[in-house]
Amino acid sequence: MKIALVIPTMVRGGAEKQVVLLAIGLQQAGHDVHVVLLTHDGPRSEELRRAGIPVELIGKKFKADPTALWRLVRWFKRVRPDVVHTWLFAANSFGRVAARIAGVPVILASERCVDPWKTTGHFVIDRWLAKSTAAITTNSVGVRDFYAAHGLNASQFEIIPNGVPSGPDVTGNENPITRQEAFAALAVDTNRKLIVAVGRLWPQKRVRDLIWAGELIATARQDTTLVIIGDGPQRGELLRHRDAVSQPAHVRFAGAREDVASLLPHADAFWIASEYEGQSNAVIEAMLAGVPVIASDIPGNRDLVIDGETGWLFKLGNEEQLVQHTIQVFDHPDRTSVITTAAKHRIESEFQVSEMVTRHIDLYTRLLQQTQA
């Protein structure tokens, strides 16, 4: 099959990572894969280009840029893909309209997250475009239920969990390091407990909650450092907040990093405080690395973390409960080991890249065959 995956950008986000893994997997399975970027390029494109996958930049300049729509239509007409699979709202909107105009046989969309930011107008567009969409993929029951509550047909959704590599990374980025090297890279004393949080620095991730909790547990125990990995529009504001309520020995910002997979196995705990998620790649990777995960009790996280069985959940915004769970993790290593082992086994059995790619291929094949019947 000739398959075009359309997404707004190639920044270091969860959806972008899944597109990269899917594109590489599709190519390895013998399919002709193209990745189309609607708005701008980004660092994850490097992995695609190393794999020899064509990356096309459309260059949408503003929200309703009609020239971008027609450039996309022309590209579809020239390349003639059998399947167009769009990801995230901007690409779902422009990509599906352009694919329909160009006469693409199979058009799919992908919703990756519970999106409370969407207005009535956004959902009107979603419902209208769904009429000409063969299927909508998502990674979570919670995302499907969110969109069903806003008028989309739940039966149109195909739930395909995120995939995470195990063993050698399919993108070639695995680089094991020692605990001493990991702590040195993060400027943390090896005598301290390392707590890691990974994510974009913006309101969805509730990084302020993490900072408060990081200061609270460091004050209580005197032996912890929270390292927040990631970048984003709130970086300056959050650094000022950290300086007002905490100190770098207790809460550190490490910026965006390429070596998270190498650092994670050396963490003593992983925190996520998001107020909404689809299915967090960072949580999956932490569980696979055998790191205890303490997560906000929201639909996307509940898909991964079974409280007391594969991790721990805390009430959204409750920093005290987050800290209490973490202290229990540190104080009861035998029970923690049982839970992290169960978490790792779950990820290894249910969230593999190979399974994610296979399920996409099966879906594309079935939908294409239906158009040819």
RAKAPE-V19088 format. One record per helix or strand of 3 or more residues. SS is the DSSP state (H for helix, E for strand). FROM is the first residue (numbers start at 1). TO is the last residue. If there is no record, write none. Layout:
ss:SS from:FROM to:TO
ss:SS from:FROM to:TO
This chain:
ss:E from:2 to:7
ss:H from:14 to:28
ss:E from:32 to:37
ss:H from:45 to:50
ss:E from:54 to:57
ss:H from:66 to:79
ss:E from:83 to:87
ss:H from:89 to:102
ss:E from:106 to:110
ss:H from:120 to:130
ss:E from:135 to:138
ss:H from:141 to:149
ss:H from:154 to:156
ss:E from:157 to:159
ss:H from:179 to:185
ss:E from:193 to:198
ss:H from:203 to:205
ss:H from:207 to:221
ss:E from:224 to:229
ss:H from:235 to:245
ss:E from:251 to:255
ss:H from:260 to:264
ss:E from:269 to:272
ss:H from:281 to:288
ss:E from:293 to:296
ss:H from:299 to:302
ss:E from:311 to:314
ss:H from:319 to:331
ss:H from:333 to:350
ss:H from:353 to:372
